[in-house]
Amino acid sequence: MKSVVIHAGGSVTVEEQPMPQIEDAQEVLVEVLCSGLCGSDIPRIFHAGAHFYPITLGHEFSGEVRACGSAVDDLEPGERVCCVPLQPCFTCDECQRQLWSQCRHYQFIGSRSDGGNRQCVVVPRRNLFRLPPEVSPVAGAFFEPLTVGLHAMQLAGGCANKQVVIIGAGTIGLLALQAAKALGARSVTAIDINPERLALARALGADQVFNSQEMTAQAIHAALTPQRFDQLILETAGSPQTVTLAIEIAGPQAQVGLIGTLHRDITLSSACFGLILRRELRLLGSWMNYSGPWPGVEWQQAMQLFEAGSINLDALIAVQAGPQGYADAVRALNGQPMNGKIVLDFSAPETEKS
């Protein structure tokens, strides 16, 4: 079977590998249909960030069940599933409280073990989420990134009737934007430095957009005056500047959900820190996308949003290609962030669709 393999030094190759075998009664053999490249994969590929090499990445994937272990009685061959990549131990004190992402002994498919960027993969039954027939394989590969934003909304008590502000109009931000609109936000504002992304945010339903390269934080804060109460700000870009921006534009008692992962240190000025106190901001750290009962309400919400047709994916995908086209597109990043999602589609021709 074909597998996209990452070697040390940023080498991305398509290789033939042996077919995996079910070895445990609780395991399922899945034929992978679609798999997305996550922003967190880029350091694993180009910056020596993987736990081991060579590695097959892929934690955002969908597929069809091909065979089940003897103890799996609720899935049938031919059913579509998507991957729930976190593997908590389910026994530590954190897991007993259903704090899955806080597990002290977790594993992770596509990071701490080989993932779904290959034609077939064997995973435990509890790491598969059944997809309804009307949800496409491509949508199945977007469940995991969609639930990232949904998790932050859950931590904030939902977004209904709130003034939602999303900083960062990348994949996570644009998925969160659409989810917030569908889940009853009073308004949704998108902030980015890329005019094309802001235009896309507007096309996907943003009520207003601001370019933070052209406007100061103070100007954006002033522009948000009509939406200053009941704010939920979601920071998805993961840079020191955007975290600072989230604080500086916040209204009174705003909730600030921090989703993006920082790769550089952040220093807050005393004036910026003072805003947290003076405006009585509620800072929410959001890590991964799970809640009780396993894997969480976020995954059920994602299914409902896709079933309702509330999420437009076509505008988010930059490349959708077979293994070689996917490998070429990943290699061309050369360590830089994606400008649109790169999707491995085993049914697609090798020439990329962009």
C-alpha positions as CSV (number, residue, x, y, z in Angstrom):
1,M,0.0,0.0,0.0
2,K,1.1,3.6,-0.6
3,S,2.1,5.7,2.4
4,V,3.4,9.3,2.6
5,V,6.5,9.0,4.8
6,I,8.4,11.8,6.5
7,H,12.1,11.4,7.0
8,A,14.4,13.6,9.1
9,G,15.5,16.8,7.3
10,G,12.1,17.5,5.7
11,S,12.1,14.7,3.2
12,V,8.5,13.8,2.0
13,T,8.3,10.6,0.0
14,V,5.6,8.2,-1.2
15,E,6.6,4.6,-0.4
16,E,5.1,1.1,-0.6
17,Q,4.6,-0.4,2.8
18,P,3.1,-3.7,4.0
19,M,-0.6,-3.8,4.8
20,P,-1.3,-3.4,8.6
21,Q,-3.0,-6.3,10.4
22,I,-5.5,-6.3,13.2
23,E,-3.7,-7.6,16.3
24,D,-6.2,-6.8,19.1
25,A,-9.9,-7.7,19.4
26,Q,-10.8,-4.0,19.8
27,E,-9.0,-2.9,16.6
28,V,-10.4,-1.9,13.3
29,L,-8.8,-1.9,9.8
30,V,-9.7,1.3,8.0
31,E,-9.2,2.1,4.3
32,V,-8.3,5.8,4.4
33,L,-10.2,8.0,2.0
34,C,-9.1,11.6,2.9
35,S,-6.5,13.1,5.2
36,G,-5.7,16.7,5.9
37,L,-2.4,18.4,6.7
38,C,-2.6,20.1,10.1
39,G,-0.5,23.2,10.9
40,S,1.0,21.3,13.8
41,D,2.4,18.8,11.2
42,I,4.6,21.5,9.6
43,P,7.2,21.6,12.5
44,R,7.1,17.8,12.5
45,I,8.1,17.7,8.9
46,F,10.5,20.6,8.6
47,H,11.8,21.5,12.0
48,A,12.7,18.2,13.6
49,G,9.5,18.3,15.7
50,A,8.4,14.6,15.3
51,H,8.8,12.1,18.1
52,F,10.6,9.7,15.7
53,Y,11.6,9.3,12.0
54,P,10.6,8.0,9.6
55,I,7.0,8.7,10.5
56,T,3.7,8.6,8.6
57,L,1.7,11.6,9.9
58,G,-2.1,12.2,9.6
59,H,-4.5,12.7,12.5
60,E,-7.3,14.4,10.5
61,F,-8.6,11.5,8.4
62,S,-11.7,9.7,7.3
63,G,-12.1,6.3,5.8
64,E,-14.2,3.1,5.4
65,V,-14.2,0.2,7.7
66,R,-12.7,-2.9,6.0
67,A,-12.5,-5.4,9.0
68,C,-13.1,-5.4,12.7
69,G,-11.5,-7.2,15.6
70,S,-13.6,-9.9,17.3
71,A,-14.7,-7.6,20.2
72,V,-16.0,-4.8,17.9
73,D,-19.8,-5.4,17.4
74,D,-21.0,-1.9,16.6
75,L,-19.2,-1.2,13.2
76,E,-19.6,-3.0,9.9
77,P,-17.4,-3.2,6.8
78,G,-18.3,-0.4,4.5
79,E,-19.3,2.2,7.2
80,R,-17.6,5.5,7.0
81,V,-15.6,6.8,10.0
82,C,-13.3,9.6,11.0
83,C,-10.3,9.5,13.3
84,V,-10.5,10.7,16.9
85,P,-6.7,10.9,17.3
86,L,-6.2,11.4,21.1
87,Q,-5.5,8.1,23.0
88,P,-6.0,8.8,26.7
89,C,-5.2,6.1,29.2
90,F,-8.8,6.2,30.5
91,T,-7.5,5.2,34.0
92,C,-5.6,8.2,35.5
93,D,-7.3,10.6,37.8
94,E,-7.7,13.2,35.0
95,C,-9.4,10.6,32.8
96,Q,-11.7,9.6,35.6
97,R,-12.9,13.2,35.6
98,Q,-13.2,13.0,31.7
99,L,-10.4,15.6,31.3
100,W,-9.1,13.6,28.4
101,S,-6.7,16.2,27.1
102,Q,-5.1,16.4,30.5
103,C,-4.4,12.7,30.6
104,R,-1.0,12.0,32.1
105,H,-0.2,9.0,29.9
106,Y,-1.8,9.8,26.6
107,Q,-0.7,8.7,23.1
108,F,-1.7,10.4,19.8
109,I,-2.3,8.9,16.4
110,G,-0.3,10.6,13.7
111,S,2.2,12.1,16.1
112,R,3.3,9.6,18.8
113,S,2.4,6.7,16.4
114,D,2.0,6.4,12.7
115,G,-1.2,8.0,11.3
116,G,-3.6,8.1,8.4
117,N,-1.5,9.4,5.5
118,R,-1.5,5.9,4.0
119,Q,-4.0,3.7,2.2
120,C,-4.9,1.6,5.3
121,V,-4.5,2.0,9.0
122,V,-5.4,-0.1,12.1
123,V,-6.8,1.9,15.0
124,P,-8.7,1.1,18.2
125,R,-12.5,1.2,17.9
126,R,-12.8,4.0,20.5
127,N,-10.6,6.2,18.2
128,L,-13.2,6.1,15.4
129,F,-16.3,8.3,15.1
130,R,-19.0,6.9,12.9
131,L,-20.1,9.2,10.0
132,P,-23.6,9.4,8.7
133,P,-23.9,8.5,5.0
134,E,-24.6,12.1,3.9
135,V,-21.3,13.3,5.3
136,S,-18.6,13.2,2.6
137,P,-15.1,11.7,3.1
138,V,-13.6,15.2,2.7
139,A,-15.9,16.5,5.5
140,G,-14.9,13.6,7.6
141,A,-11.3,14.7,7.4
142,F,-12.4,18.2,8.7
143,F,-14.1,16.9,11.9
144,E,-11.0,17.1,13.9
145,P,-10.1,20.7,13.0
146,L,-13.7,21.8,13.3
147,T,-13.9,20.4,16.8
148,V,-10.9,22.5,17.9
149,G,-12.9,25.7,17.7
150,L,-16.1,24.0,19.0
151,H,-14.1,22.9,22.1
152,A,-13.2,26.5,23.0
153,M,-16.9,27.5,22.5
154,Q,-17.9,24.7,24.9
155,L,-15.4,25.9,27.5
156,A,-17.0,29.4,27.1
157,G,-20.5,28.0,27.7
158,G,-21.4,28.2,24.0
159,C,-21.7,31.2,21.6
160,A,-25.4,31.7,21.4
161,N,-26.3,35.5,21.5
162,K,-22.6,36.4,21.9
163,Q,-20.6,38.8,19.9
164,V,-17.9,36.4,18.6
165,V,-14.6,37.8,17.4
166,I,-12.2,35.5,15.6
167,I,-8.5,36.5,15.4
168,G,-6.8,34.5,12.6
169,A,-8.7,33.6,9.4
170,G,-6.9,30.3,8.7
171,T,-8.6,26.9,8.6
172,I,-9.3,26.8,12.3
173,G,-10.6,30.3,12.4
174,L,-12.8,30.0,9.3
175,L,-14.3,26.8,10.5
176,A,-15.0,28.4,13.9
177,L,-16.5,31.4,12.1
178,Q,-19.0,29.2,10.3
179,A,-19.8,27.2,13.4
180,A,-20.4,30.3,15.5
181,K,-22.8,31.7,12.9
182,A,-24.7,28.4,12.8
183,L,-24.8,28.1,16.6
184,G,-26.5,31.4,17.2
185,A,-23.8,34.0,17.6
186,R,-25.3,37.5,17.6
187,S,-22.5,38.7,15.3
188,V,-19.2,37.3,14.1
189,T,-16.2,39.5,13.4
190,A,-13.0,38.2,11.7
191,I,-9.5,39.8,12.1
192,D,-6.4,38.9,10.0
193,I,-3.6,40.6,8.1
194,N,-4.3,38.9,4.8
195,P,-6.9,40.7,2.6
196,E,-7.7,37.5,0.7
197,R,-8.5,35.6,3.9
198,L,-10.6,38.5,5.1
199,A,-12.6,38.5,1.9
200,L,-13.1,34.8,2.3
201,A,-14.3,35.3,5.9
202,R,-16.8,37.9,4.6
203,A,-18.0,35.4,2.0
204,L,-18.4,32.7,4.6
205,G,-20.6,34.9,6.7
206,A,-18.5,37.3,8.8
207,D,-20.6,40.4,9.7
208,Q,-17.5,42.6,9.7
209,V,-13.8,42.1,9.1
210,F,-10.7,44.1,10.2
211,N,-7.2,44.1,8.9
212,S,-4.9,44.3,12.0
213,Q,-2.0,45.3,9.8
214,E,-3.8,48.4,8.6
215,M,-5.7,49.2,11.9
216,T,-4.3,49.7,15.4
217,A,-5.6,47.6,18.2
218,Q,-7.1,50.8,19.6
219,A,-8.9,51.5,16.3
220,I,-10.3,48.0,16.2
221,H,-11.4,48.3,19.9
222,A,-13.2,51.5,19.0
223,A,-14.9,49.9,15.9
224,L,-16.1,47.1,18.1
225,T,-17.9,49.5,20.5
226,P,-21.4,48.4,19.4
227,Q,-20.4,44.8,20.0
228,R,-18.5,45.4,23.2
229,F,-20.7,43.4,25.6
230,D,-21.1,39.7,25.7
231,Q,-18.0,39.2,23.7
232,L,-16.3,35.8,23.0
233,I,-12.9,36.4,21.4
234,L,-11.2,33.3,19.9
235,E,-7.5,33.7,19.2
236,T,-6.6,31.0,16.6
237,A,-3.4,32.4,15.0
238,G,-1.0,31.5,17.7
239,S,1.5,34.4,17.7
240,P,2.5,36.8,20.5
241,Q,1.1,39.7,18.6
242,T,-2.4,38.2,18.2
243,V,-2.6,37.1,21.8
244,T,-1.8,40.7,22.8
245,L,-4.3,42.0,20.2
246,A,-7.0,39.7,21.7
247,I,-6.5,41.4,25.1
248,E,-6.3,45.0,23.7
249,I,-9.5,44.8,21.7
250,A,-11.6,43.1,24.3
251,G,-14.7,44.6,25.8
252,P,-15.9,44.6,29.4
253,Q,-15.8,41.1,30.9
254,A,-15.1,39.6,27.6
255,Q,-14.3,35.9,27.3
256,V,-10.9,35.4,25.6
257,G,-10.4,31.8,24.3
258,L,-6.8,31.1,23.5
259,I,-6.6,28.3,20.9
260,G,-3.5,29.0,18.8
261,T,-0.2,27.4,20.0
262,L,2.7,29.8,20.5
263,H,6.2,28.9,19.3
264,R,7.8,32.1,20.6
265,D,7.8,33.7,24.0
266,I,5.3,36.4,24.8
267,T,5.9,39.5,26.9
268,L,2.9,41.6,28.0
269,S,3.4,45.2,28.8
270,S,2.1,46.4,32.2
271,A,-0.5,48.4,30.3
272,C,-1.7,45.3,28.5
273,F,-1.7,43.2,31.6
274,G,-3.7,46.0,33.3
275,L,-6.4,45.6,30.7
276,I,-7.0,42.0,31.9
277,L,-7.7,43.4,35.4
278,R,-9.5,46.6,34.5
279,R,-11.8,45.0,32.0
280,E,-12.2,41.9,34.1
281,L,-11.4,39.6,31.2
282,R,-12.1,35.9,31.4
283,L,-9.1,34.0,29.9
284,L,-9.8,30.5,28.7
285,G,-7.0,28.2,27.7
286,S,-8.3,25.6,25.1
287,W,-6.2,22.5,24.4
288,M,-7.3,20.0,21.8
289,N,-11.0,19.1,21.4
290,Y,-12.5,16.6,23.8
291,S,-15.0,16.5,26.6
292,G,-17.2,13.9,28.3
293,P,-18.7,11.6,27.4
294,W,-15.9,10.4,25.1
295,P,-15.0,11.8,22.6
296,G,-17.2,14.8,23.5
297,V,-20.2,17.0,22.6
298,E,-17.9,18.8,20.1
299,W,-17.9,15.7,17.8
300,Q,-21.7,15.4,18.0
301,Q,-21.9,19.1,17.2
302,A,-19.6,18.8,14.2
303,M,-21.7,16.0,12.8
304,Q,-24.9,18.1,13.2
305,L,-23.2,21.1,11.5
306,F,-22.1,19.0,8.5
307,E,-25.5,17.2,8.3
308,A,-27.2,20.6,8.2
309,G,-24.9,21.9,5.5
310,S,-23.6,24.7,7.7
311,I,-19.9,24.3,6.9
312,N,-18.5,25.3,3.5
313,L,-15.2,23.5,2.9
314,D,-14.6,24.1,-0.8
315,A,-13.2,27.6,-0.2
316,L,-10.8,26.3,2.5
317,I,-9.0,23.7,0.4
318,A,-6.0,24.8,-1.6
319,V,-4.8,21.4,-2.8
320,Q,-6.7,18.1,-3.0
321,A,-4.6,15.3,-4.6
322,G,-3.4,11.7,-4.5
323,P,-0.3,10.7,-2.6
324,Q,2.3,12.1,-5.0
325,G,0.5,15.3,-5.6
326,Y,0.0,15.7,-1.9
327,A,3.7,15.0,-1.1
328,D,4.7,17.6,-3.7
329,A,2.4,20.2,-2.2
330,V,3.7,19.5,1.3
331,R,7.3,19.6,0.1
332,A,6.7,23.0,-1.6
333,L,5.7,24.6,1.7
334,N,9.4,24.4,2.8
335,G,8.4,25.0,6.4
336,Q,6.1,27.9,5.8
337,P,2.4,27.9,6.9
338,M,-0.3,26.7,4.6
339,N,-2.3,29.2,2.6
340,G,-5.4,26.9,2.4
341,K,-5.8,23.3,3.4
342,I,-3.7,20.5,1.8
343,V,-5.8,17.3,1.5
344,L,-4.6,13.8,0.7
345,D,-7.4,12.2,-1.3
346,F,-6.7,8.6,-2.3
347,S,-9.5,8.8,-4.9
348,A,-8.1,11.8,-6.6
349,P,-5.7,11.8,-9.6
350,E,-2.1,12.5,-8.9
351,T,-2.3,16.0,-10.4
352,E,-3.4,18.4,-7.7
353,K,-6.7,20.1,-7.7
354,S,-6.3,23.7,-6.6
